[in-house]
Amino acid sequence: MKQPTSQQQPIPESVAGLRIERGVCHVSFAYDAARFIDLNEAARRIREASERQTLQHKRRAPGYFEYKPPPIRVTYGCESLHVGPFRTGPNVDLLLYDFGAITASYTIAIEGSFNDLLALSEGLYDNALLLTDSRKRVETLVKVLGNTATQANVAPVVEDYVIFQIEALSQPIAVSQFCTDYRREIAQILRAEKRPLSSQEVDDAFAAVLSYGTEDVAIVDWNAALLLDREGEDVREVLQFANVELLEMRYLEQKLDSALDRAYVVLSKRSSGLRQRLGRPSVALRAIAELQVDSATLFEGVNNALKLLGDQYLARVYRLVSQRFHLDDWDASILRKLQTLESTYQKLSDQAVTKRMEVLEWVIIILFVVSIIVELLRFRLP
């Protein structure tokens, strides 16, 4: 996405006249923090630490969601952080998934004109303060988890997402009219862009729009979403989980790219000594095999973590956000790289077998020559 420009273009007066009476902005940061988290043991560790760290703990299980297993939500009290003229709420929520992801979520009360909402959107774009605070809180929680988090390491990659939820407007307005009359302004808010956008850019921002009733709408973009909904908790849950899924797909693809690069180096490098000829393929094979298992486990864990039961609308929301985040393309890319890694593993395995066979042939030849020499010496001795 383009960086927001420094020169602000005022939103038309007609839009400034429509005010947000009540709303909440949800800002979440998703991290990959471990290979696996034992949630039951993690819950015990968190309860023990809560006496010293003033945090609350509860299991997360929304009505139409079936998590396997359900993640853990931990609420910390925190000082409010400034985002321009806005301030975050007094709490930050951390959500732990068994496949190693942790999200940190902040809330910001919103009310006022759409001009204010655009200013908030720009302030949240690549916000270094929230990013630093969220990473620090995730790292602190990982320390509390201890060995309940397998191979704990907060990865440098992070995926943030902003959800603007408008619960009440200053005047009643039909959803269709809201999306038509304020189309360009909403697109600017979603893109954190102060200058007017082209028609093509506006159309792209509105490529994923979904409504359940006549008074609600969800407009889903790549970096942010806008909900006009009095009760949008379940929709927010779908969006936030899709953001976690996107994070894990990005992280997994980076790991696979790195593994393929290392495998190519091993395949193309010549071995000089006997120990290197026999040792290097074995070490590389073990490393690739471990990565294959880890990658496949993470891939299946993320894709099978959430099931939507009994609610077709939420299933449609998930399909829509999956298309918006190109999750199917990420899945296809990762599966293709896993297949390439499997092919590389097979080539290294064949190479190792060939080298062992060559060494075995030379051993047999040497033994045969030695046996002939021994027989000749015996024959010549009196």
Secondary structure, 3 states (H helix, E strand, C coil): CCCCCCCCCCCCHHHHCCEEEEEEEEEEEEEECCCEECHHHHHHHHHHHHHHHCEEEEECCCCCEEECCCCEEEEEECCCCEECCEECCCEEEEEECCCCEEEEEEEEEEEEEHHHHHHHHHHHCCCHHHHHHHHHHHHHHHHHHHHHEECCCCCCCEEEEEEEEEEEECCCCCHHHHHHHCHHHHHHHHHCCCCCCCHHHHHHHCCCEECCCCCCEEEECCCEEEEECCCCHHHHHHHHHHHHHHHHHHHHHHHHHHHHHHHHHHHHCCCCCHHHHHHHHHHHHHHHHHHHHHHHHHHHHHHCCEEECCCHHHHHHHHHHHHHCCHHHHHHHHHHHHHHHHHHHHHHHHHHHHHHHHHHHHHHHHHHHHHHHHHHHHHHCC
